[in-house]
Amino acid sequence: MQNRPSAIALFIILASAAYGQDAWTVDHASSQLTYSVEIADQTAQGAFGSWVADIFFDPERPETGQVRVEIDMPTVSIADPRATAVANEAWLSVDDHPLAVFVADQFDLATNGTLVVVGTLTLKNIDAPMTLSGTLIVQGDTAQADLSGVIPRLTYDIGAGQDVVSTDVTVNATLTVHRSPEEN
């Protein structure tokens, strides 16, 4: 996926600089964005092969955190032969909707490392609220997060009429990020 500037990303960068937030860079070699869904009472696992994230976060002021994740939808895969149509029009329709975007500016980090990120997921040109929760461990200039959230697939008109597939899809983000060096 091309790294293309957007007005929202530019706004986030400028706003983050104004609030003194640190930019964090994803270590893609040790990060992944996966999902799971029940198909006929068996769990099917899938992944998104290409995605980028703009993350701004100050561990001293987590409530000011911001994130924008762009997912290259044609890179979706699933390790279940019953679900090979996941990219087709009735499901994710990746030809018509090649980009999904999650944007959040509400972070709640508890002292025990529990993190809740509240934002909006845009998928198939439909916006709906999404909450990710899990853990965050910050050690110096490296942070590790394990987050999960639920996508109600029918909200996004994904696989309507497919009763053998659960209506909730669980998304998991396992991230290692590094604080970006300050630019002068």
N, CA and C atoms as a LAMMPS dump frame, in Angstrom:
ITEM: TIMESTEP
0
ITEM: NUMBER OF ATOMS
552
ITEM: BOX BOUNDS ff ff ff
-5.0000000000000000e+02 5.0000000000000000e+02
-5.0000000000000000e+02 5.0000000000000000e+02
-5.0000000000000000e+02 5.0000000000000000e+02
ITEM: ATOMS id mol type element x y z
1 1 1 N 0.844 -1.174 0
2 1 2 C 0 0 0
3 1 3 C 0.885 1.232 0
4 2 1 N 0.522 2.216 -0.763
5 2 2 C 1.313 3.429 -0.822
6 2 3 C 1.085 4.254 0.429
7 3 1 N 2.111 4.918 0.86
8 3 2 C 2.008 5.818 1.995
9 3 3 C 1.597 7.174 1.449
10 4 1 N 0.34 7.495 1.482
11 4 2 C -0.124 8.731 0.882
12 4 3 C -0.59 9.696 1.969
13 5 1 N -0.222 10.974 1.821
14 5 2 C -0.64 11.945 2.808
15 5 3 C -2.138 12.189 2.699
16 6 1 N -2.725 12.506 3.8
17 6 2 C -4.138 12.852 3.796
18 6 3 C -4.338 14.074 4.675
19 7 1 N -5.433 14.747 4.472
20 7 2 C -5.731 15.931 5.269
21 7 3 C -5.861 15.567 6.739
22 8 1 N -6.468 14.428 7.023
23 8 2 C -6.629 14.014 8.417
24 8 3 C -5.279 13.71 9.04
25 9 1 N -4.425 12.993 8.32
26 9 2 C -3.098 12.669 8.856
27 9 3 C -2.309 13.952 9.114
28 10 1 N -2.373 14.905 8.19
29 10 2 C -1.692 16.172 8.379
30 10 3 C -2.232 16.896 9.602
31 11 1 N -3.547 16.906 9.775
32 11 2 C -4.154 17.529 10.947
33 11 3 C -3.656 16.872 12.232
34 12 1 N -3.612 15.532 12.237
35 12 2 C -3.153 14.804 13.421
36 12 3 C -1.702 15.172 13.731
37 13 1 N -0.866 15.241 12.705
38 13 2 C 0.539 15.582 12.918
39 13 3 C 0.67 16.983 13.5
40 14 1 N -0.038 17.94 12.918
41 14 2 C 0.04 19.32 13.408
42 14 3 C -0.533 19.442 14.811
43 15 1 N -1.661 18.785 15.057
44 15 2 C -2.268 18.838 16.387
45 15 3 C -1.372 18.172 17.415
46 16 1 N -0.747 17.081 17.049
47 16 2 C 0.14 16.369 17.97
48 16 3 C 1.341 17.219 18.338
49 17 1 N 1.887 17.91 17.353
50 17 2 C 3.018 18.78 17.641
51 17 3 C 2.604 19.896 18.59
52 18 1 N 1.4 20.403 18.398
53 18 2 C 0.912 21.475 19.263
54 18 3 C 0.738 20.993 20.702
55 19 1 N 0.369 19.747 20.897
56 19 2 C 0.15 19.208 22.242
57 19 3 C 1.393 18.511 22.787
58 20 1 N 2.501 18.526 22.044
59 20 2 C 3.732 17.949 22.52
60 20 3 C 3.727 16.43 22.598
61 21 1 N 2.924 15.778 21.8
62 21 2 C 2.884 14.316 21.803
63 21 3 C 4.047 13.753 21.006
64 22 1 N 4.452 12.556 21.393
65 22 2 C 5.498 11.853 20.679
66 22 3 C 4.893 11.041 19.544
67 23 1 N 5.589 11.036 18.407
68 23 2 C 5.203 10.152 17.31
69 23 3 C 5.841 8.794 17.569
70 24 1 N 5.104 7.725 17.244
71 24 2 C 5.586 6.364 17.42
72 24 3 C 5.517 5.649 16.081
73 25 1 N 6.528 4.845 15.792
74 25 2 C 6.625 4.119 14.526
75 25 3 C 6.399 2.639 14.778
76 26 1 N 5.548 2.033 13.971
77 26 2 C 5.239 0.61 14.117
78 26 3 C 6.413 -0.222 13.616
79 27 1 N 6.787 -1.203 14.405
80 27 2 C 7.766 -2.21 14.005
81 27 3 C 6.965 -3.348 13.369
82 28 1 N 6.817 -3.315 12.043
83 28 2 C 5.962 -4.289 11.354
84 28 3 C 6.485 -5.718 11.449
85 29 1 N 7.775 -5.881 11.681
86 29 2 C 8.332 -7.232 11.804
87 29 3 C 7.822 -7.941 13.056
88 30 1 N 7.416 -7.174 14.054
89 30 2 C 6.917 -7.795 15.286
90 30 3 C 5.51 -7.32 15.634
91 31 1 N 4.758 -6.907 14.625
92 31 2 C 3.38 -6.452 14.824
93 31 3 C 2.472 -7.15 13.821
94 32 1 N 1.229 -7.317 14.202
95 32 2 C 0.269 -7.919 13.273
96 32 3 C -1.146 -7.446 13.58
97 33 1 N -1.945 -7.475 12.545
98 33 2 C -3.362 -7.138 12.65
99 33 3 C -4.128 -8.342 12.126
100 34 1 N -4.821 -9.028 13.033
101 34 2 C -5.506 -10.272 12.691
102 34 3 C -6.976 -10.186 13.079
103 35 1 N -7.724 -11.203 12.68
104 35 2 C -9.123 -11.276 13.076
105 35 3 C -9.53 -12.738 13.196
106 36 1 N -10.623 -12.942 13.906
107 36 2 C -11.189 -14.291 14.021
108 36 3 C -12.7 -14.18 13.962
109 37 1 N -13.305 -15.24 13.427
110 37 2 C -14.757 -15.283 13.29
111 37 3 C -15.201 -16.738 13.413
112 38 1 N -16.35 -16.934 14.006
113 38 2 C -16.903 -18.28 14.133
114 38 3 C -17.667 -18.639 12.858
115 39 1 N -17.323 -19.785 12.279
116 39 2 C -18.032 -20.312 11.114
117 39 3 C -18.48 -21.711 11.487
118 40 1 N -19.788 -21.896 11.581
119 40 2 C -20.348 -23.196 11.951
120 40 3 C -19.695 -23.731 13.226
121 41 1 N -19.624 -22.871 14.24
122 41 2 C -19.094 -23.223 15.567
123 41 3 C -17.613 -23.576 15.582
124 42 1 N -16.875 -23.177 14.56
125 42 2 C -15.423 -23.338 14.548
126 42 3 C -14.798 -21.981 14.268
127 43 1 N -13.695 -21.693 14.94
128 43 2 C -13.032 -20.404 14.773
129 43 3 C -12.143 -20.406 13.536
130 44 1 N -12.343 -19.413 12.687
131 44 2 C -11.499 -19.198 11.512
132 44 3 C -10.62 -17.983 11.787
133 45 1 N -9.339 -18.08 11.455
134 45 2 C -8.377 -17.008 11.687
135 45 3 C -8.018 -16.337 10.369
136 46 1 N -7.862 -15.028 10.421
137 46 2 C -7.463 -14.283 9.236
138 46 3 C -6.51 -13.168 9.601
139 47 1 N -6.009 -12.482 8.572
140 47 2 C -5.056 -11.398 8.803
141 47 3 C -5.178 -10.339 7.716
142 48 1 N -4.659 -9.163 8.036
143 48 2 C -4.545 -8.074 7.071
144 48 3 C -3.052 -7.922 6.794
145 49 1 N -2.652 -8.116 5.545
146 49 2 C -1.239 -8.173 5.2
147 49 3 C -0.55 -6.831 5.106
148 50 1 N -1.297 -5.762 4.811
149 50 2 C -0.673 -4.456 4.631
150 50 3 C -1.519 -3.389 5.315
151 51 1 N -0.878 -2.644 6.182
152 51 2 C -1.54 -1.561 6.896
153 51 3 C -0.487 -0.592 7.424
154 52 1 N -0.891 0.629 7.628
155 52 2 C -0.006 1.647 8.198
156 52 3 C -0.731 2.325 9.343
157 53 1 N 0.06 2.83 10.291
158 53 2 C -0.53 3.505 11.445
159 53 3 C 0.261 4.762 11.769
160 54 1 N -0.453 5.845 12.017
161 54 2 C 0.121 7.075 12.554
162 54 3 C -0.297 7.115 14.016
163 55 1 N 0.682 7.051 14.912
164 55 2 C 0.395 6.98 16.342
165 55 3 C 1.106 8.129 17.036
166 56 1 N 0.345 8.88 17.823
167 56 2 C 0.882 9.971 18.627
168 56 3 C 0.415 9.748 20.051
169 57 1 N 1.393 9.712 20.965
170 57 2 C 1.059 9.296 22.318
171 57 3 C 2.116 9.81 23.277
172 58 1 N 1.674 10.385 24.375
173 58 2 C 2.561 10.807 25.448
174 58 3 C 2.231 9.944 26.659
175 59 1 N 3.136 9.052 27.075
176 59 2 C 2.839 8.181 28.211
177 59 3 C 2.478 8.938 29.493
178 60 1 N 2.923 10.19 29.584
179 60 2 C 2.589 11.004 30.761
180 60 3 C 1.181 11.609 30.665
181 61 1 N 0.656 11.675 29.433
182 61 2 C -0.694 12.213 29.208
183 61 3 C -1.427 11.335 28.188
184 62 1 N -1.73 10.099 28.566
185 62 2 C -2.321 9.164 27.597
186 62 3 C -3.667 9.619 27.037
187 63 1 N -4.377 10.43 27.779
188 63 2 C -5.692 10.868 27.312
189 63 3 C -5.61 11.745 26.068
190 64 1 N -4.417 12.217 25.723
191 64 2 C -4.252 13.041 24.521
192 64 3 C -3.804 12.219 23.312
193 65 1 N -3.75 10.902 23.45
194 65 2 C -3.283 10.04 22.366
195 65 3 C -4.175 10.104 21.136
196 66 1 N -3.555 9.859 19.992
197 66 2 C -4.274 9.839 18.721
198 66 3 C -3.703 8.737 17.844
199 67 1 N -4.556 8.099 17.076
200 67 2 C -4.104 7.065 16.156
201 67 3 C -4.97 7.09 14.9
202 68 1 N -4.323 6.79 13.797
203 68 2 C -5.034 6.589 12.526
204 68 3 C -4.401 5.362 11.879
205 69 1 N -5.22 4.363 11.609
206 69 2 C -4.755 3.13 10.979
207 69 3 C -5.47 2.989 9.641
208 70 1 N -4.689 2.788 8.588
209 70 2 C -5.243 2.545 7.262
210 70 3 C -4.927 1.112 6.877
211 71 1 N -5.956 0.353 6.538
212 71 2 C -5.815 -1.058 6.212
213 71 3 C -6.074 -1.253 4.722
214 72 1 N -5.124 -1.863 4.053
215 72 2 C -5.215 -2.168 2.629
216 72 3 C -6.074 -3.437 2.493
217 73 1 N -7.36 -3.269 2.259
218 73 2 C -8.307 -4.378 2.305
219 73 3 C -8.048 -5.495 1.296
220 74 1 N -7.497 -5.227 0.113
221 74 2 C -7.207 -6.355 -0.781
222 74 3 C -6.178 -7.342 -0.216
223 75 1 N -5.496 -6.981 0.887
224 75 2 C -4.521 -7.897 1.479
225 75 3 C -5.144 -8.787 2.552
226 76 1 N -6.462 -8.767 2.68
227 76 2 C -7.124 -9.619 3.672
228 76 3 C -6.968 -11.086 3.281
229 77 1 N -6.747 -11.917 4.288
230 77 2 C -6.662 -13.352 4.051
231 77 3 C -7.358 -14.08 5.199
232 78 1 N -7.717 -15.331 4.941
233 78 2 C -8.325 -16.156 5.973
234 78 3 C -7.864 -17.595 5.76
235 79 1 N -7.575 -18.251 6.855
236 79 2 C -7.032 -19.61 6.789
237 79 3 C -8.14 -20.647 6.959
238 80 1 N -9.188 -20.507 6.18
239 80 2 C -10.303 -21.448 6.257
240 80 3 C -10.89 -21.589 4.859
241 81 1 N -10.877 -22.778 4.287
242 81 2 C -11.373 -22.955 2.915
243 81 3 C -12.854 -22.619 2.755
244 82 1 N -13.6 -22.59 3.859
245 82 2 C -15.023 -22.248 3.767
246 82 3 C -15.243 -20.749 3.593
247 83 1 N -14.201 -19.966 3.765
248 83 2 C -14.349 -18.513 3.749
249 83 3 C -13.518 -17.843 2.667
250 84 1 N -13.269 -18.517 1.595
251 84 2 C -12.428 -17.954 0.536
252 84 3 C -13.057 -16.748 -0.155
253 85 1 N -14.334 -16.531 0.033
254 85 2 C -15.025 -15.404 -0.607
255 85 3 C -14.964 -14.127 0.234
256 86 1 N -14.115 -14.096 1.267
257 86 2 C -14.083 -12.964 2.189
258 86 3 C -13.889 -11.622 1.477
259 87 1 N -13.157 -11.57 0.378
260 87 2 C -12.908 -10.314 -0.325
261 87 3 C -14.005 -9.953 -1.318
262 88 1 N -14.913 -10.872 -1.606
263 88 2 C -15.943 -10.664 -2.626
264 88 3 C -16.965 -9.599 -2.225
265 89 1 N -17.789 -9.231 -3.194
266 89 2 C -18.75 -8.142 -3.02
267 89 3 C -19.706 -8.343 -1.844
268 90 1 N -20.187 -9.541 -1.622
269 90 2 C -21.141 -9.781 -0.529
270 90 3 C -20.484 -9.683 0.84
271 91 1 N -19.177 -9.752 0.87
272 91 2 C -18.464 -9.7 2.148
273 91 3 C -17.747 -8.368 2.285
274 92 1 N -16.456 -8.298 2.074
275 92 2 C -15.709 -7.051 2.266
276 92 3 C -15.673 -6.165 1.031
277 93 1 N -15.988 -6.701 -0.125
278 93 2 C -16.055 -5.928 -1.367
279 93 3 C -14.799 -5.074 -1.553
280 94 1 N -13.644 -5.722 -1.514
281 94 2 C -12.376 -4.995 -1.522
282 94 3 C -12.108 -4.246 -2.822
283 95 1 N -12.68 -4.684 -3.933
284 95 2 C -12.491 -3.946 -5.184
285 95 3 C -13.169 -2.582 -5.126
286 96 1 N -14.338 -2.524 -4.503
287 96 2 C -15.075 -1.266 -4.384
288 96 3 C -14.661 -0.445 -3.168
289 97 1 N -14.11 -1.113 -2.159
290 97 2 C -13.752 -0.451 -0.893
291 97 3 C -12.369 -0.921 -0.454
292 98 1 N -11.325 -0.433 -1.133
293 98 2 C -9.983 -0.959 -0.879
294 98 3 C -9.317 -0.484 0.414
295 99 1 N -9.945 0.445 1.119
296 99 2 C -9.315 1.001 2.313
297 99 3 C -10.3 1.02 3.472
298 100 1 N -9.862 0.522 4.614
299 100 2 C -10.604 0.672 5.867
300 100 3 C -9.755 1.573 6.753
301 101 1 N -10.417 2.406 7.56
302 101 2 C -9.687 3.367 8.389
303 101 3 C -10.256 3.359 9.805
304 102 1 N -9.344 3.259 10.773
305 102 2 C -9.713 3.407 12.182
306 102 3 C -9.025 4.66 12.697
307 103 1 N -9.825 5.585 13.27
308 103 2 C -9.305 6.835 13.816
309 103 3 C -9.793 6.952 15.25
310 104 1 N -8.86 7.278 16.159
311 104 2 C -9.234 7.433 17.56
312 104 3 C -8.448 8.573 18.189
313 105 1 N -9.112 9.284 19.071
314 105 2 C -8.429 10.318 19.846
315 105 3 C -8.875 10.275 21.31
316 106 1 N -9.324 9.111 21.726
317 106 2 C -9.727 8.925 23.117
318 106 3 C -9.02 7.683 23.664
319 107 1 N -7.978 7.913 24.453
320 107 2 C -7.204 6.845 25.069
321 107 3 C -7.433 6.891 26.575
322 108 1 N -7.629 5.752 27.182
323 108 2 C -7.743 5.666 28.636
324 108 3 C -6.775 4.585 29.099
325 109 1 N -5.708 4.998 29.777
326 109 2 C -4.685 4.069 30.241
327 109 3 C -4.709 4.028 31.761
328 110 1 N -5.011 2.861 32.319
329 110 2 C -5.024 2.676 33.764
330 110 3 C -3.597 2.411 34.25
331 111 1 N -3.375 2.607 35.53
332 111 2 C -2.04 2.409 36.089
333 111 3 C -1.57 0.961 35.979
334 112 1 N -2.487 0.012 35.818
335 112 2 C -2.096 -1.4 35.681
336 112 3 C -1.773 -1.78 34.231
337 113 1 N -1.776 -0.792 33.314
338 113 2 C -1.437 -1.065 31.921
339 113 3 C -2.62 -1.403 31.039
340 114 1 N -3.826 -1.359 31.582
341 114 2 C -5.017 -1.609 30.765
342 114 3 C -5.294 -0.372 29.912
343 115 1 N -5.427 -0.591 28.619
344 115 2 C -5.657 0.505 27.68
345 115 3 C -6.993 0.315 26.98
346 116 1 N -7.751 1.4 26.888
347 116 2 C -8.995 1.425 26.121
348 116 3 C -8.875 2.567 25.111
349 117 1 N -9.094 2.243 23.839
350 117 2 C -9.013 3.223 22.761
351 117 3 C -10.383 3.277 22.097
352 118 1 N -10.989 4.46 22.115
353 118 2 C -12.321 4.638 21.542
354 118 3 C -12.19 5.454 20.26
355 119 1 N -12.769 4.915 19.179
356 119 2 C -12.663 5.61 17.909
357 119 3 C -13.777 5.245 16.962
358 120 1 N -13.504 5.462 15.685
359 120 2 C -14.463 5.188 14.618
360 120 3 C -13.788 4.339 13.551
361 121 1 N -14.461 3.279 13.159
362 121 2 C -13.998 2.447 12.058
363 121 3 C -14.833 2.774 10.832
364 122 1 N -14.156 3.089 9.733
365 122 2 C -14.817 3.285 8.451
366 122 3 C -14.483 2.078 7.588
367 123 1 N -15.514 1.335 7.238
368 123 2 C -15.369 0.106 6.468
369 123 3 C -16.515 0.066 5.461
370 124 1 N -16.194 -0.134 4.201
371 124 2 C -17.194 -0.11 3.123
372 124 3 C -17.975 1.203 3.122
373 125 1 N -17.265 2.3 3.392
374 125 2 C -17.841 3.654 3.44
375 125 3 C -18.906 3.816 4.516
376 126 1 N -18.883 2.978 5.531
377 126 2 C -19.805 3.073 6.66
378 126 3 C -18.982 3.367 7.901
379 127 1 N -19.362 4.421 8.631
380 127 2 C -18.696 4.794 9.879
381 127 3 C -19.495 4.253 11.059
382 128 1 N -18.784 3.651 12.007
383 128 2 C -19.43 3.187 13.236
384 128 3 C -18.398 3.234 14.361
385 129 1 N -18.88 3.444 15.592
386 129 2 C -17.952 3.473 16.719
387 129 3 C -17.291 2.114 16.924
388 130 1 N -16.049 2.151 17.395
389 130 2 C -15.32 0.919 17.716
390 130 3 C -14.433 1.18 18.919
391 131 1 N -14.399 0.23 19.821
392 131 2 C -13.554 0.315 21.003
393 131 3 C -12.575 -0.851 20.991
394 132 1 N -11.31 -0.523 21.186
395 132 2 C -10.268 -1.529 21.338
396 132 3 C -9.825 -1.508 22.798
397 133 1 N -9.592 -2.669 23.364
398 133 2 C -9.115 -2.709 24.745
399 133 3 C -8.091 -3.816 24.901
400 134 1 N -7.234 -3.651 25.882
401 134 2 C -6.19 -4.635 26.136
402 134 3 C -5.129 -4.052 27.028
403 135 1 N -3.865 -4.343 26.702
404 135 2 C -2.769 -3.901 27.558
405 135 3 C -1.761 -3.085 26.764
406 136 1 N -1.079 -2.21 27.496
407 136 2 C 0.007 -1.409 26.935
408 136 3 C 1.139 -1.398 27.948
409 137 1 N 2.324 -1.725 27.483
410 137 2 C 3.523 -1.668 28.317
411 137 3 C 4.513 -0.75 27.611
412 138 1 N 4.913 0.322 28.297
413 138 2 C 5.886 1.261 27.755
414 138 3 C 7.178 1.099 28.541
415 139 1 N 8.253 0.825 27.82
416 139 2 C 9.575 0.715 28.426
417 139 3 C 10.522 1.597 27.641
418 140 1 N 10.779 2.776 28.163
419 140 2 C 11.646 3.722 27.47
420 140 3 C 11.041 4.164 26.156
421 141 1 N 11.762 3.909 25.054
422 141 2 C 11.311 4.336 23.736
423 141 3 C 10.61 3.235 22.96
424 142 1 N 10.229 2.154 23.659
425 142 2 C 9.507 1.05 23.024
426 142 3 C 8.226 0.778 23.795
427 143 1 N 7.161 0.514 23.051
428 143 2 C 5.881 0.166 23.683
429 143 3 C 5.318 -1.066 22.989
430 144 1 N 4.663 -1.895 23.784
431 144 2 C 3.991 -3.074 23.246
432 144 3 C 2.532 -3.024 23.669
433 145 1 N 1.665 -3.24 22.695
434 145 2 C 0.229 -3.236 22.954
435 145 3 C -0.394 -4.504 22.394
436 146 1 N -1.299 -5.059 23.154
437 146 2 C -2.132 -6.172 22.697
438 146 3 C -3.568 -5.72 22.894
439 147 1 N -4.25 -5.458 21.798
440 147 2 C -5.59 -4.898 21.839
441 147 3 C -6.545 -5.75 21.028
442 148 1 N -7.799 -5.728 21.418
443 148 2 C -8.823 -6.422 20.631
444 148 3 C -10.11 -5.615 20.676
445 149 1 N -10.928 -5.852 19.675
446 149 2 C -12.222 -5.201 19.587
447 149 3 C -13.141 -6.04 18.719
448 150 1 N -14.409 -5.688 18.742
449 150 2 C -15.407 -6.45 18.002
450 150 3 C -16 -5.582 16.891
451 151 1 N -16.047 -6.169 15.703
452 151 2 C -16.719 -5.531 14.57
453 151 3 C -18.035 -6.269 14.355
454 152 1 N -19.163 -5.59 14.549
455 152 2 C -20.453 -6.218 14.225
456 152 3 C -20.628 -6.183 12.697
457 153 1 N -20.375 -7.308 12.041
458 153 2 C -20.268 -7.321 10.578
459 153 3 C -21.53 -6.842 9.872
460 154 1 N -22.696 -7.052 10.447
461 154 2 C -23.922 -6.631 9.768
462 154 3 C -24.07 -5.11 9.757
463 155 1 N -23.449 -4.416 10.709
464 155 2 C -23.434 -2.95 10.707
465 155 3 C -22.787 -2.433 9.432
466 156 1 N -21.807 -3.18 8.93
467 156 2 C -21.066 -2.781 7.736
468 156 3 C -21.545 -3.519 6.49
469 157 1 N -22.701 -4.154 6.565
470 157 2 C -23.267 -4.874 5.42
471 157 3 C -22.287 -5.92 4.894
472 158 1 N -21.749 -6.713 5.817
473 158 2 C -20.797 -7.77 5.468
474 158 3 C -21.483 -9.123 5.639
475 159 1 N -21.636 -9.848 4.556
476 159 2 C -22.168 -11.208 4.613
477 159 3 C -23.592 -11.318 5.107
478 160 1 N -24.437 -10.39 4.717
479 160 2 C -25.848 -10.445 5.126
480 160 3 C -26.473 -11.753 4.662
481 161 1 N -27.266 -12.369 5.528
482 161 2 C -27.953 -13.608 5.192
483 161 3 C -27.121 -14.859 5.406
484 162 1 N -25.919 -14.707 5.907
485 162 2 C -25.031 -15.848 6.148
486 162 3 C -25.101 -16.224 7.628
487 163 1 N -26.122 -16.981 7.994
488 163 2 C -26.365 -17.301 9.398
489 163 3 C -25.347 -18.257 9.995
490 164 1 N -24.595 -18.97 9.188
491 164 2 C -23.607 -19.919 9.692
492 164 3 C -22.361 -19.183 10.223
493 165 1 N -22.231 -17.893 9.88
494 165 2 C -21.097 -17.077 10.317
495 165 3 C -21.566 -16.165 11.445
496 166 1 N -20.8 -16.124 12.54
497 166 2 C -21.18 -15.269 13.662
498 166 3 C -21.26 -13.812 13.214
499 167 1 N -22.122 -13.064 13.866
500 167 2 C -22.284 -11.656 13.49
501 167 3 C -21.16 -10.777 14.027
502 168 1 N -20.411 -11.261 15.006
503 168 2 C -19.293 -10.498 15.548
504 168 3 C -17.974 -11.053 15.037
505 169 1 N -17.114 -10.145 14.598
506 169 2 C -15.766 -10.481 14.156
507 169 3 C -14.81 -9.826 15.151
508 170 1 N -13.926 -10.609 15.721
509 170 2 C -12.963 -10.074 16.685
510 170 3 C -11.679 -9.69 15.964
511 171 1 N -11.263 -8.451 16.159
512 171 2 C -10.028 -7.941 15.577
513 171 3 C -8.982 -7.877 16.689
514 172 1 N -7.77 -8.32 16.368
515 172 2 C -6.669 -8.3 17.332
516 172 3 C -5.497 -7.539 16.743
517 173 1 N -4.96 -6.623 17.535
518 173 2 C -3.775 -5.87 17.137
519 173 3 C -2.666 -6.171 18.143
520 174 1 N -1.595 -6.743 17.647
521 174 2 C -0.404 -6.98 18.455
522 174 3 C 0.658 -6.053 17.9
523 175 1 N 1.025 -5.062 18.695
524 175 2 C 1.885 -3.992 18.186
525 175 3 C 3.147 -3.822 19.016
526 176 1 N 4.237 -3.62 18.323
527 176 2 C 5.457 -3.102 18.925
528 176 3 C 5.744 -1.8 18.206
529 177 1 N 5.888 -0.731 18.979
530 177 2 C 6.14 0.585 18.396
531 177 3 C 7.341 1.222 19.084
532 178 1 N 8.003 2.088 18.344
533 178 2 C 9.19 2.767 18.866
534 178 3 C 8.962 4.269 18.764
535 179 1 N 9.36 4.959 19.814
536 179 2 C 9.256 6.419 19.792
537 179 3 C 10.141 6.955 18.676
538 180 1 N 9.573 7.786 17.827
539 180 2 C 10.332 8.36 16.712
540 180 3 C 11.282 9.417 17.25
541 181 1 N 12.468 9.499 16.66
542 181 2 C 13.409 10.545 17.099
543 181 3 C 12.804 11.919 16.858
544 182 1 N 13.104 12.829 17.762
545 182 2 C 12.597 14.207 17.599
546 182 3 C 13.287 14.849 16.414
547 183 1 N 12.497 15.594 15.644
548 183 2 C 13.051 16.327 14.511
549 183 3 C 13.258 17.771 14.922
550 184 1 N 14.342 18.335 14.475
551 184 2 C 14.642 19.741 14.819
552 184 3 C 14.188 20.657 13.71
